[in-house]
Structures are given as structure tokens and as C-alpha cells.
Amino acid sequence: MALPYKTFPDTNAGFTARKRFWLSDEGLELIAGFRREGETIEEIVHGRIGISDTTWRGWLAGSEGLREAISQTDEYVNCLVERAL
């Protein structure tokens, strides 16, 4: 599994900083890049970001930018596969 990109303390302040970072433009670009490199959502959520599935679902529900980043990345990867065929 991938190593975490960035570490945060296991405190409320650390959780807030983690969420702020990963939902920023920089964090969303990194997530899209990880997907383009073939990492699964699970690898990103647990290995890179270091959050639970429940937290991830909450972030997805509350962030249009995150949903867009995941959607665009999936479309990009699908397009590459179609071209390879």
C-alpha cells in the first residue's frame, strides 16, 4: 500500500488540518493524480489520506470539488483504456 503523502497528528486539530489540506486545490489535484496512476479509492482513502470509509463518505457528500475530481479522473482513466483497446 502507498505511503501517506502527508502526515497529521491524531487530534481534532490534526483532523481539521487534514480535511482542509485534502479538500484544497492542491489536495484535489493530488487525489486526481493518484487515480491517474492507477490507485484505487481504498488505497487513497486509507493509505494516502488516512481516514475511515465513513469520514470519506462525509467528505464526498460535502464537497462538490472532491466529487468532481473523482469523476473527472474516472473519465480520464476510462478514456485511456478505450484508446488502448
N, CA, C and O atoms as a CHARMM CRD file, in Angstrom:
* protein
*
  340
    1    1 MET  N      0.84200  -1.18500   0.00000 PROA 1      0.00000
    2    1 MET  CA     0.00000   0.00000   0.00000 PROA 1      0.00000
    3    1 MET  C      0.88100   1.23900   0.00000 PROA 1      0.00000
    4    1 MET  O      2.00200   1.22100   0.50800 PROA 1      0.00000
    5    2 ALA  N      0.36500   2.30000  -0.56800 PROA 2      0.00000
    6    2 ALA  CA     1.10400   3.54700  -0.69500 PROA 2      0.00000
    7    2 ALA  C      1.36200   4.17700   0.66900 PROA 2      0.00000
    8    2 ALA  O      0.59500   4.00500   1.61700 PROA 2      0.00000
    9    3 LEU  N      2.43900   4.89000   0.73100 PROA 3      0.00000
   10    3 LEU  CA     2.74800   5.63100   1.95200 PROA 3      0.00000
   11    3 LEU  C      1.92300   6.89800   1.99400 PROA 3      0.00000
   12    3 LEU  O      1.57200   7.43400   0.94300 PROA 3      0.00000
   13    4 PRO  N      1.60400   7.39000   3.16800 PROA 4      0.00000
   14    4 PRO  CA     0.86000   8.64700   3.25400 PROA 4      0.00000
   15    4 PRO  C      1.63700   9.77100   2.57900 PROA 4      0.00000
   16    4 PRO  O      2.86200   9.84000   2.67900 PROA 4      0.00000
   17    5 TYR  N      0.91800  10.64000   1.89600 PROA 5      0.00000
   18    5 TYR  CA     1.55500  11.78200   1.25500 PROA 5      0.00000
   19    5 TYR  C      2.00600  12.79600   2.29600 PROA 5      0.00000
   20    5 TYR  O      3.09200  13.37000   2.20600 PROA 5      0.00000
   21    6 LYS  N      1.15700  12.99800   3.27000 PROA 6      0.00000
   22    6 LYS  CA     1.41300  13.99300   4.30000 PROA 6      0.00000
   23    6 LYS  C      0.82900  13.45700   5.59800 PROA 6      0.00000
   24    6 LYS  O     -0.24500  12.85500   5.58900 PROA 6      0.00000
   25    7 THR  N      1.51500  13.66600   6.70400 PROA 7      0.00000
   26    7 THR  CA     1.01200  13.16600   7.98500 PROA 7      0.00000
   27    7 THR  C      0.45800  14.30800   8.82500 PROA 7      0.00000
   28    7 THR  O      0.89600  15.45400   8.72400 PROA 7      0.00000
   29    8 PHE  N     -0.51100  13.96400   9.65000 PROA 8      0.00000
   30    8 PHE  CA    -1.15800  14.92100  10.54200 PROA 8      0.00000
   31    8 PHE  C     -1.28600  14.26700  11.90700 PROA 8      0.00000
   32    8 PHE  O     -1.41400  13.04600  11.99200 PROA 8      0.00000
   33    9 PRO  N     -1.25500  15.06100  12.99000 PROA 9      0.00000
   34    9 PRO  CA    -1.42700  14.47100  14.32500 PROA 9      0.00000
   35    9 PRO  C     -2.82800  13.89900  14.49300 PROA 9      0.00000
   36    9 PRO  O     -3.77800  14.36900  13.86800 PROA 9      0.00000
   37   10 ASP  N     -2.94900  12.88700  15.33500 PROA 10     0.00000
   38   10 ASP  CA    -4.24200  12.26700  15.61500 PROA 10     0.00000
   39   10 ASP  C     -4.97900  13.04100  16.70400 PROA 10     0.00000
   40   10 ASP  O     -5.22800  12.53500  17.79900 PROA 10     0.00000
   41   11 THR  N     -5.31100  14.26100  16.37200 PROA 11     0.00000
   42   11 THR  CA    -6.05600  15.14000  17.27600 PROA 11     0.00000
   43   11 THR  C     -7.15900  15.81800  16.47000 PROA 11     0.00000
   44   11 THR  O     -7.20200  15.69900  15.24600 PROA 11     0.00000
   45   12 ASN  N     -8.04600  16.52600  17.15500 PROA 12     0.00000
   46   12 ASN  CA    -9.07500  17.28600  16.43600 PROA 12     0.00000
   47   12 ASN  C     -8.44900  18.31700  15.51500 PROA 12     0.00000
   48   12 ASN  O     -8.91000  18.51000  14.39000 PROA 12     0.00000
   49   13 ALA  N     -7.40000  18.98100  15.98600 PROA 13     0.00000
   50   13 ALA  CA    -6.71400  19.96700  15.14600 PROA 13     0.00000
   51   13 ALA  C     -6.07000  19.29100  13.93700 PROA 13     0.00000
   52   13 ALA  O     -6.07200  19.84100  12.83600 PROA 13     0.00000
   53   14 GLY  N     -5.52300  18.10000  14.14700 PROA 14     0.00000
   54   14 GLY  CA    -4.93100  17.34500  13.04500 PROA 14     0.00000
   55   14 GLY  C     -5.96900  16.92200  12.02400 PROA 14     0.00000
   56   14 GLY  O     -5.72300  16.96200  10.81900 PROA 14     0.00000
   57   15 PHE  N     -7.14400  16.51200  12.51800 PROA 15     0.00000
   58   15 PHE  CA    -8.22100  16.12200  11.61000 PROA 15     0.00000
   59   15 PHE  C     -8.66800  17.31900  10.78000 PROA 15     0.00000
   60   15 PHE  O     -8.88500  17.19700   9.57400 PROA 15     0.00000
   61   16 THR  N     -8.80600  18.47100  11.42100 PROA 16     0.00000
   62   16 THR  CA    -9.22300  19.68300  10.71900 PROA 16     0.00000
   63   16 THR  C     -8.19200  20.07300   9.66300 PROA 16     0.00000
   64   16 THR  O     -8.55600  20.44800   8.54800 PROA 16     0.00000
   65   17 ALA  N     -6.91200  19.98700  10.01100 PROA 17     0.00000
   66   17 ALA  CA    -5.84600  20.32600   9.06600 PROA 17     0.00000
   67   17 ALA  C     -5.83100  19.32500   7.90400 PROA 17     0.00000
   68   17 ALA  O     -5.63300  19.71800   6.75500 PROA 17     0.00000
   69   18 ARG  N     -6.03700  18.04400   8.19300 PROA 18     0.00000
   70   18 ARG  CA    -6.06700  17.00100   7.15600 PROA 18     0.00000
   71   18 ARG  C     -7.19900  17.29000   6.16700 PROA 18     0.00000
   72   18 ARG  O     -6.99200  17.27100   4.95400 PROA 18     0.00000
   73   19 LYS  N     -8.38200  17.55400   6.69000 PROA 19     0.00000
   74   19 LYS  CA    -9.52100  17.82800   5.81900 PROA 19     0.00000
   75   19 LYS  C     -9.28000  19.08400   4.98900 PROA 19     0.00000
   76   19 LYS  O     -9.55200  19.09800   3.78800 PROA 19     0.00000
   77   20 ARG  N     -8.77500  20.12700   5.61600 PROA 20     0.00000
   78   20 ARG  CA    -8.50100  21.38200   4.91100 PROA 20     0.00000
   79   20 ARG  C     -7.51300  21.14600   3.76800 PROA 20     0.00000
   80   20 ARG  O     -7.70700  21.64700   2.66000 PROA 20     0.00000
   81   21 PHE  N     -6.44600  20.37700   4.04400 PROA 21     0.00000
   82   21 PHE  CA    -5.43800  20.11600   3.02100 PROA 21     0.00000
   83   21 PHE  C     -6.01400  19.30600   1.86300 PROA 21     0.00000
   84   21 PHE  O     -5.87900  19.70500   0.70600 PROA 21     0.00000
   85   22 TRP  N     -6.65300  18.17400   2.15600 PROA 22     0.00000
   86   22 TRP  CA    -7.10100  17.28000   1.09700 PROA 22     0.00000
   87   22 TRP  C     -8.25800  17.84600   0.29200 PROA 22     0.00000
   88   22 TRP  O     -8.46400  17.42900  -0.84700 PROA 22     0.00000
   89   23 LEU  N     -9.01500  18.77600   0.84200 PROA 23     0.00000
   90   23 LEU  CA   -10.10400  19.39000   0.08200 PROA 23     0.00000
   91   23 LEU  C     -9.68500  20.69900  -0.57200 PROA 23     0.00000
   92   23 LEU  O    -10.49900  21.36900  -1.20700 PROA 23     0.00000
   93   24 SER  N     -8.41600  21.06300  -0.41700 PROA 24     0.00000
   94   24 SER  CA    -7.87300  22.24900  -1.09800 PROA 24     0.00000
   95   24 SER  C     -7.58000  21.89000  -2.55100 PROA 24     0.00000
   96   24 SER  O     -7.61300  20.71800  -2.92600 PROA 24     0.00000
   97   25 ASP  N     -7.29300  22.89900  -3.36100 PROA 25     0.00000
   98   25 ASP  CA    -6.95400  22.64800  -4.76000 PROA 25     0.00000
   99   25 ASP  C     -5.75900  21.70300  -4.88000 PROA 25     0.00000
  100   25 ASP  O     -5.76300  20.80500  -5.72200 PROA 25     0.00000
  101   26 GLU  N     -4.74400  21.89600  -4.05100 PROA 26     0.00000
  102   26 GLU  CA    -3.55900  21.03900  -4.08200 PROA 26     0.00000
  103   26 GLU  C     -3.91400  19.58900  -3.75800 PROA 26     0.00000
  104   26 GLU  O     -3.47700  18.66900  -4.44900 PROA 26     0.00000
  105   27 GLY  N     -4.70300  19.39000  -2.71100 PROA 27     0.00000
  106   27 GLY  CA    -5.09200  18.04500  -2.31400 PROA 27     0.00000
  107   27 GLY  C     -5.92600  17.35300  -3.37300 PROA 27     0.00000
  108   27 GLY  O     -5.72600  16.17200  -3.65400 PROA 27     0.00000
  109   28 LEU  N     -6.87000  18.09100  -3.96600 PROA 28     0.00000
  110   28 LEU  CA    -7.71100  17.50800  -5.01100 PROA 28     0.00000
  111   28 LEU  C     -6.88700  17.12600  -6.23800 PROA 28     0.00000
  112   28 LEU  O     -7.14600  16.09900  -6.86400 PROA 28     0.00000
  113   29 GLU  N     -5.90200  17.94500  -6.58100 PROA 29     0.00000
  114   29 GLU  CA    -5.01100  17.61400  -7.69900 PROA 29     0.00000
  115   29 GLU  C     -4.21500  16.35100  -7.40100 PROA 29     0.00000
  116   29 GLU  O     -4.01800  15.51700  -8.28400 PROA 29     0.00000
  117   30 LEU  N     -3.76100  16.20800  -6.17000 PROA 30     0.00000
  118   30 LEU  CA    -3.01900  15.00700  -5.78800 PROA 30     0.00000
  119   30 LEU  C     -3.90600  13.76800  -5.88500 PROA 30     0.00000
  120   30 LEU  O     -3.48000  12.73600  -6.40400 PROA 30     0.00000
  121   31 ILE  N     -5.13300  13.86900  -5.38900 PROA 31     0.00000
  122   31 ILE  CA    -6.05600  12.73600  -5.45200 PROA 31     0.00000
  123   31 ILE  C     -6.28800  12.33300  -6.90600 PROA 31     0.00000
  124   31 ILE  O     -6.25300  11.14600  -7.23300 PROA 31     0.00000
  125   32 ALA  N     -6.52300  13.30600  -7.77700 PROA 32     0.00000
  126   32 ALA  CA    -6.71600  13.00800  -9.19100 PROA 32     0.00000
  127   32 ALA  C     -5.46900  12.34400  -9.77500 PROA 32     0.00000
  128   32 ALA  O     -5.58300  11.41200 -10.57100 PROA 32     0.00000
  129   33 GLY  N     -4.29200  12.80900  -9.39200 PROA 33     0.00000
  130   33 GLY  CA    -3.04800  12.21500  -9.86600 PROA 33     0.00000
  131   33 GLY  C     -2.87000  10.78800  -9.39200 PROA 33     0.00000
  132   33 GLY  O     -2.42500   9.92700 -10.15200 PROA 33     0.00000
  133   34 PHE  N     -3.21500  10.53100  -8.13900 PROA 34     0.00000
  134   34 PHE  CA    -3.13000   9.16500  -7.62100 PROA 34     0.00000
  135   34 PHE  C     -4.03400   8.23400  -8.43300 PROA 34     0.00000
  136   34 PHE  O     -3.65100   7.10700  -8.74700 PROA 34     0.00000
  137   35 ARG  N     -5.24400   8.71900  -8.77200 PROA 35     0.00000
  138   35 ARG  CA    -6.17700   7.91400  -9.56300 PROA 35     0.00000
  139   35 ARG  C     -5.62400   7.65800 -10.95300 PROA 35     0.00000
  140   35 ARG  O     -5.72500   6.54400 -11.46800 PROA 35     0.00000
  141   36 ARG  N     -5.04000   8.68200 -11.56300 PROA 36     0.00000
  142   36 ARG  CA    -4.46100   8.50800 -12.89900 PROA 36     0.00000
  143   36 ARG  C     -3.33000   7.49200 -12.88400 PROA 36     0.00000
  144   36 ARG  O     -3.09000   6.80200 -13.87500 PROA 36     0.00000
  145   37 GLU  N     -2.63800   7.40600 -11.75500 PROA 37     0.00000
  146   37 GLU  CA    -1.55200   6.43400 -11.61800 PROA 37     0.00000
  147   37 GLU  C     -2.07600   5.03200 -11.32400 PROA 37     0.00000
  148   37 GLU  O     -1.29400   4.08800 -11.21000 PROA 37     0.00000
  149   38 GLY  N     -3.38800   4.89300 -11.20100 PROA 38     0.00000
  150   38 GLY  CA    -3.99700   3.58700 -11.03200 PROA 38     0.00000
  151   38 GLY  C     -4.32300   3.18600  -9.60600 PROA 38     0.00000
  152   38 GLY  O     -4.72600   2.04800  -9.36500 PROA 38     0.00000
  153   39 GLU  N     -4.15700   4.10800  -8.64600 PROA 39     0.00000
  154   39 GLU  CA    -4.50800   3.76400  -7.26100 PROA 39     0.00000
  155   39 GLU  C     -6.02200   3.70000  -7.11400 PROA 39     0.00000
  156   39 GLU  O     -6.75500   4.48000  -7.72200 PROA 39     0.00000
  157   40 THR  N     -6.46900   2.76300  -6.30300 PROA 40     0.00000
  158   40 THR  CA    -7.89700   2.63800  -6.03600 PROA 40     0.00000
  159   40 THR  C     -8.32200   3.69000  -5.01100 PROA 40     0.00000
  160   40 THR  O     -7.49400   4.28500  -4.32100 PROA 40     0.00000
  161   41 ILE  N     -9.62200   3.89600  -4.93400 PROA 41     0.00000
  162   41 ILE  CA   -10.15100   4.81700  -3.92400 PROA 41     0.00000
  163   41 ILE  C     -9.73200   4.34200  -2.53500 PROA 41     0.00000
  164   41 ILE  O     -9.33200   5.14700  -1.69400 PROA 41     0.00000
  165   42 GLU  N     -9.82600   3.04200  -2.29900 PROA 42     0.00000
  166   42 GLU  CA    -9.45200   2.49200  -0.99000 PROA 42     0.00000
  167   42 GLU  C     -7.97900   2.79300  -0.65900 PROA 42     0.00000
  168   42 GLU  O     -7.66500   3.16600   0.47100 PROA 42     0.00000
  169   43 GLU  N     -7.09300   2.63300  -1.62600 PROA 43     0.00000
  170   43 GLU  CA    -5.67600   2.92400  -1.39500 PROA 43     0.00000
  171   43 GLU  C     -5.46100   4.39200  -1.05500 PROA 43     0.00000
  172   43 GLU  O     -4.65000   4.72900  -0.19300 PROA 43     0.00000
  173   44 ILE  N     -6.19100   5.25500  -1.73500 PROA 44     0.00000
  174   44 ILE  CA    -6.06800   6.69000  -1.47800 PROA 44     0.00000
  175   44 ILE  C     -6.62600   7.03500  -0.10900 PROA 44     0.00000
  176   44 ILE  O     -5.98300   7.73400   0.67300 PROA 44     0.00000
  177   45 VAL  N     -7.83100   6.53900   0.18200 PROA 45     0.00000
  178   45 VAL  CA    -8.50100   6.86600   1.44600 PROA 45     0.00000
  179   45 VAL  C     -7.70300   6.37400   2.64600 PROA 45     0.00000
  180   45 VAL  O     -7.46300   7.12900   3.58800 PROA 45     0.00000
  181   46 HSD  N     -7.29500   5.11200   2.61400 PROA 46     0.00000
  182   46 HSD  CA    -6.61500   4.52400   3.77300 PROA 46     0.00000
  183   46 HSD  C     -5.10800   4.74600   3.75300 PROA 46     0.00000
  184   46 HSD  O     -4.51500   5.04900   4.78800 PROA 46     0.00000
  185   47 GLY  N     -4.48600   4.59900   2.59400 PROA 47     0.00000
  186   47 GLY  CA    -3.03200   4.67200   2.51100 PROA 47     0.00000
  187   47 GLY  C     -2.46800   6.06400   2.37100 PROA 47     0.00000
  188   47 GLY  O     -1.42000   6.36900   2.93900 PROA 47     0.00000
  189   48 ARG  N     -3.14700   6.91400   1.62300 PROA 48     0.00000
  190   48 ARG  CA    -2.63900   8.27300   1.38000 PROA 48     0.00000
  191   48 ARG  C     -3.20700   9.28300   2.37300 PROA 48     0.00000
  192   48 ARG  O     -2.46500  10.01600   3.02600 PROA 48     0.00000
  193   49 ILE  N     -4.53600   9.30900   2.47800 PROA 49     0.00000
  194   49 ILE  CA    -5.18200  10.31700   3.32100 PROA 49     0.00000
  195   49 ILE  C     -5.23100   9.86700   4.77100 PROA 49     0.00000
  196   49 ILE  O     -5.02100  10.67300   5.67700 PROA 49     0.00000
  197   50 GLY  N     -5.50600   8.58500   5.00100 PROA 50     0.00000
  198   50 GLY  CA    -5.53400   8.04900   6.35100 PROA 50     0.00000
  199   50 GLY  C     -6.81700   8.33100   7.11000 PROA 50     0.00000
  200   50 GLY  O     -6.78900   8.70500   8.28300 PROA 50     0.00000
  201   51 ILE  N     -7.95700   8.14600   6.42500 PROA 51     0.00000
  202   51 ILE  CA    -9.25400   8.34800   7.07700 PROA 51     0.00000
  203   51 ILE  C    -10.10700   7.10100   6.90900 PROA 51     0.00000
  204   51 ILE  O     -9.78100   6.21600   6.11700 PROA 51     0.00000
  205   52 SER  N    -11.19800   7.03600   7.65500 PROA 52     0.00000
  206   52 SER  CA   -12.10500   5.89200   7.57800 PROA 52     0.00000
  207   52 SER  C    -13.04900   6.04400   6.38400 PROA 52     0.00000
  208   52 SER  O    -13.17500   7.12200   5.80400 PROA 52     0.00000
  209   53 ASP  N    -13.70300   4.94400   6.03500 PROA 53     0.00000
  210   53 ASP  CA   -14.69200   4.97300   4.95800 PROA 53     0.00000
  211   53 ASP  C    -15.84000   5.93300   5.29200 PROA 53     0.00000
  212   53 ASP  O    -16.33400   6.64600   4.41800 PROA 53     0.00000
  213   54 THR  N    -16.25100   5.94300   6.54300 PROA 54     0.00000
  214   54 THR  CA   -17.34000   6.83000   6.96600 PROA 54     0.00000
  215   54 THR  C    -16.94800   8.29500   6.78500 PROA 54     0.00000
  216   54 THR  O    -17.73500   9.09900   6.28400 PROA 54     0.00000
  217   55 THR  N    -15.74100   8.63200   7.19000 PROA 55     0.00000
  218   55 THR  CA   -15.25400  10.00500   7.01900 PROA 55     0.00000
  219   55 THR  C    -15.17500  10.35100   5.54000 PROA 55     0.00000
  220   55 THR  O    -15.56600  11.44600   5.13600 PROA 55     0.00000
  221   56 TRP  N    -14.67100   9.42600   4.73100 PROA 56     0.00000
  222   56 TRP  CA   -14.57500   9.64600   3.28400 PROA 56     0.00000
  223   56 TRP  C    -15.95200   9.94000   2.68400 PROA 56     0.00000
  224   56 TRP  O    -16.10400  10.86800   1.89000 PROA 56     0.00000
  225   57 ARG  N    -16.94600   9.14600   3.06800 PROA 57     0.00000
  226   57 ARG  CA   -18.30200   9.36800   2.54800 PROA 57     0.00000
  227   57 ARG  C    -18.82300  10.74700   2.95600 PROA 57     0.00000
  228   57 ARG  O    -19.50000  11.41400   2.17300 PROA 57     0.00000
  229   58 GLY  N    -18.50600  11.17100   4.17800 PROA 58     0.00000
  230   58 GLY  CA   -18.90400  12.50400   4.61700 PROA 58     0.00000
  231   58 GLY  C    -18.23100  13.59400   3.80100 PROA 58     0.00000
  232   58 GLY  O    -18.86300  14.58100   3.42100 PROA 58     0.00000
  233   59 TRP  N    -16.95000  13.40900   3.53500 PROA 59     0.00000
  234   59 TRP  CA   -16.23000  14.38000   2.70800 PROA 59     0.00000
  235   59 TRP  C    -16.83100  14.43500   1.30700 PROA 59     0.00000
  236   59 TRP  O    -17.01600  15.51900   0.75500 PROA 59     0.00000
  237   60 LEU  N    -17.13400  13.28000   0.73000 PROA 60     0.00000
  238   60 LEU  CA   -17.73200  13.23200  -0.61000 PROA 60     0.00000
  239   60 LEU  C    -19.07700  13.94700  -0.63100 PROA 60     0.00000
  240   60 LEU  O    -19.37700  14.70500  -1.55400 PROA 60     0.00000
  241   61 ALA  N    -19.88200  13.69800   0.39400 PROA 61     0.00000
  242   61 ALA  CA   -21.20800  14.30900   0.45100 PROA 61     0.00000
  243   61 ALA  C    -21.12200  15.82900   0.57800 PROA 61     0.00000
  244   61 ALA  O    -21.99100  16.54500   0.08200 PROA 61     0.00000
  245   62 GLY  N    -20.09300  16.31100   1.23000 PROA 62     0.00000
  246   62 GLY  CA   -19.98700  17.74000   1.48400 PROA 62     0.00000
  247   62 GLY  C    -19.07300  18.51600   0.56500 PROA 62     0.00000
  248   62 GLY  O    -18.89400  19.72000   0.75000 PROA 62     0.00000
  249   63 SER  N    -18.48300  17.84900  -0.43600 PROA 63     0.00000
  250   63 SER  CA   -17.52600  18.54600  -1.28700 PROA 63     0.00000
  251   63 SER  C    -17.76900  18.23600  -2.75700 PROA 63     0.00000
  252   63 SER  O    -17.44100  17.15200  -3.24000 PROA 63     0.00000
  253   64 GLU  N    -18.33700  19.18600  -3.44500 PROA 64     0.00000
  254   64 GLU  CA   -18.54100  19.03900  -4.88200 PROA 64     0.00000
  255   64 GLU  C    -17.20200  18.92600  -5.60700 PROA 64     0.00000
  256   64 GLU  O    -17.08100  18.19100  -6.58700 PROA 64     0.00000
  257   65 GLY  N    -16.20400  19.65300  -5.12300 PROA 65     0.00000
  258   65 GLY  CA   -14.87600  19.59600  -5.73000 PROA 65     0.00000
  259   65 GLY  C    -14.27900  18.20300  -5.67600 PROA 65     0.00000
  260   65 GLY  O    -13.66100  17.75500  -6.64200 PROA 65     0.00000
  261   66 LEU  N    -14.45400  17.51200  -4.56000 PROA 66     0.00000
  262   66 LEU  CA   -13.94700  16.15300  -4.42700 PROA 66     0.00000
  263   66 LEU  C    -14.69600  15.21300  -5.36300 PROA 66     0.00000
  264   66 LEU  O    -14.08500  14.37000  -6.02000 PROA 66     0.00000
  265   67 ARG  N    -16.00600  15.35500  -5.42300 PROA 67     0.00000
  266   67 ARG  CA   -16.79400  14.51600  -6.33500 PROA 67     0.00000
  267   67 ARG  C    -16.37800  14.75800  -7.78300 PROA 67     0.00000
  268   67 ARG  O    -16.26600  13.81700  -8.56800 PROA 67     0.00000
  269   68 GLU  N    -16.15100  16.01700  -8.13300 PROA 68     0.00000
  270   68 GLU  CA   -15.70600  16.35100  -9.48700 PROA 68     0.00000
  271   68 GLU  C    -14.34000  15.75800  -9.77900 PROA 68     0.00000
  272   68 GLU  O    -14.12700  15.19600 -10.85300 PROA 68     0.00000
  273   69 ALA  N    -13.41100  15.87600  -8.83600 PROA 69     0.00000
  274   69 ALA  CA   -12.06300  15.34500  -9.03700 PROA 69     0.00000
  275   69 ALA  C    -12.10700  13.84200  -9.27300 PROA 69     0.00000
  276   69 ALA  O    -11.41700  13.33800 -10.15900 PROA 69     0.00000
  277   70 ILE  N    -12.89600  13.13100  -8.50400 PROA 70     0.00000
  278   70 ILE  CA   -13.00900  11.68100  -8.66500 PROA 70     0.00000
  279   70 ILE  C    -13.68300  11.35300  -9.99800 PROA 70     0.00000
  280   70 ILE  O    -13.24900  10.44200 -10.70300 PROA 70     0.00000
  281   71 SER  N    -14.71700  12.07200 -10.33800 PROA 71     0.00000
  282   71 SER  CA   -15.45100  11.84000 -11.57500 PROA 71     0.00000
  283   71 SER  C    -14.57100  12.12000 -12.78900 PROA 71     0.00000
  284   71 SER  O    -14.52200  11.31000 -13.71400 PROA 71     0.00000
  285   72 GLN  N    -13.89400  13.22700 -12.79700 PROA 72     0.00000
  286   72 GLN  CA   -13.03000  13.57600 -13.92500 PROA 72     0.00000
  287   72 GLN  C    -11.92000  12.54900 -14.08200 PROA 72     0.00000
  288   72 GLN  O    -11.56600  12.17500 -15.20000 PROA 72     0.00000
  289   73 THR  N    -11.38300  12.10400 -12.98500 PROA 73     0.00000
  290   73 THR  CA   -10.30500  11.13200 -13.03200 PROA 73     0.00000
  291   73 THR  C    -10.80600   9.80900 -13.59500 PROA 73     0.00000
  292   73 THR  O    -10.14000   9.20100 -14.43300 PROA 73     0.00000
  293   74 ASP  N    -11.96200   9.36200 -13.14600 PROA 74     0.00000
  294   74 ASP  CA   -12.52300   8.11700 -13.66800 PROA 74     0.00000
  295   74 ASP  C    -12.73700   8.22300 -15.17600 PROA 74     0.00000
  296   74 ASP  O    -12.44700   7.28000 -15.91300 PROA 74     0.00000
  297   75 GLU  N    -13.23900   9.35700 -15.63300 PROA 75     0.00000
  298   75 GLU  CA   -13.45800   9.56100 -17.05800 PROA 75     0.00000
  299   75 GLU  C    -12.13100   9.53500 -17.81400 PROA 75     0.00000
  300   75 GLU  O    -12.04400   8.96200 -18.90000 PROA 75     0.00000
  301   76 TYR  N    -11.12500  10.14100 -17.25500 PROA 76     0.00000
  302   76 TYR  CA    -9.80900  10.17200 -17.88100 PROA 76     0.00000
  303   76 TYR  C     -9.23900   8.76200 -18.00400 PROA 76     0.00000
  304   76 TYR  O     -8.75500   8.37900 -19.06900 PROA 76     0.00000
  305   77 VAL  N     -9.29200   7.99800 -16.93300 PROA 77     0.00000
  306   77 VAL  CA    -8.78000   6.62700 -16.94900 PROA 77     0.00000
  307   77 VAL  C     -9.57500   5.77300 -17.92800 PROA 77     0.00000
  308   77 VAL  O     -8.98400   4.99200 -18.67500 PROA 77     0.00000
  309   78 ASN  N    -10.89100   5.90000 -17.94400 PROA 78     0.00000
  310   78 ASN  CA   -11.72500   5.14900 -18.89400 PROA 78     0.00000
  311   78 ASN  C    -11.36200   5.49100 -20.33000 PROA 78     0.00000
  312   78 ASN  O    -11.31000   4.61000 -21.18800 PROA 78     0.00000
  313   79 CYS  N    -11.11600   6.73800 -20.58600 PROA 79     0.00000
  314   79 CYS  CA   -10.72900   7.18300 -21.92600 PROA 79     0.00000
  315   79 CYS  C     -9.40800   6.53700 -22.34200 PROA 79     0.00000
  316   79 CYS  O     -9.27500   6.10200 -23.48600 PROA 79     0.00000
  317   80 LEU  N     -8.44600   6.46800 -21.45300 PROA 80     0.00000
  318   80 LEU  CA    -7.16600   5.83700 -21.76900 PROA 80     0.00000
  319   80 LEU  C     -7.34500   4.36100 -22.09300 PROA 80     0.00000
  320   80 LEU  O     -6.73000   3.84400 -23.02500 PROA 80     0.00000
  321   81 VAL  N     -8.19400   3.68100 -21.31700 PROA 81     0.00000
  322   81 VAL  CA    -8.43400   2.25400 -21.55100 PROA 81     0.00000
  323   81 VAL  C     -9.09400   2.06700 -22.91400 PROA 81     0.00000
  324   81 VAL  O     -8.70900   1.17800 -23.67400 PROA 81     0.00000
  325   82 GLU  N    -10.08300   2.89600 -23.22700 PROA 82     0.00000
  326   82 GLU  CA   -10.76800   2.78000 -24.51900 PROA 82     0.00000
  327   82 GLU  C     -9.79000   2.99600 -25.66900 PROA 82     0.00000
  328   82 GLU  O     -9.84600   2.28600 -26.67300 PROA 82     0.00000
  329   83 ARG  N     -8.90500   3.96000 -25.52900 PROA 83     0.00000
  330   83 ARG  CA    -7.91200   4.22200 -26.58200 PROA 83     0.00000
  331   83 ARG  C     -6.95400   3.05100 -26.74100 PROA 83     0.00000
  332   83 ARG  O     -6.53600   2.74400 -27.85700 PROA 83     0.00000
  333   84 ALA  N     -6.60400   2.39900 -25.65100 PROA 84     0.00000
  334   84 ALA  CA    -5.67300   1.26200 -25.69600 PROA 84     0.00000
  335   84 ALA  C     -6.30800   0.06300 -26.41000 PROA 84     0.00000
  336   84 ALA  O     -5.60400  -0.73400 -27.03000 PROA 84     0.00000
  337   85 LEU  N     -7.63500  -0.06300 -26.32300 PROA 85     0.00000
  338   85 LEU  CA    -8.32300  -1.16900 -26.98800 PROA 85     0.00000
  339   85 LEU  C     -8.44400  -0.89400 -28.45800 PROA 85     0.00000
  340   85 LEU  O     -8.99700  -1.71100 -29.19500 PROA 85     0.00000
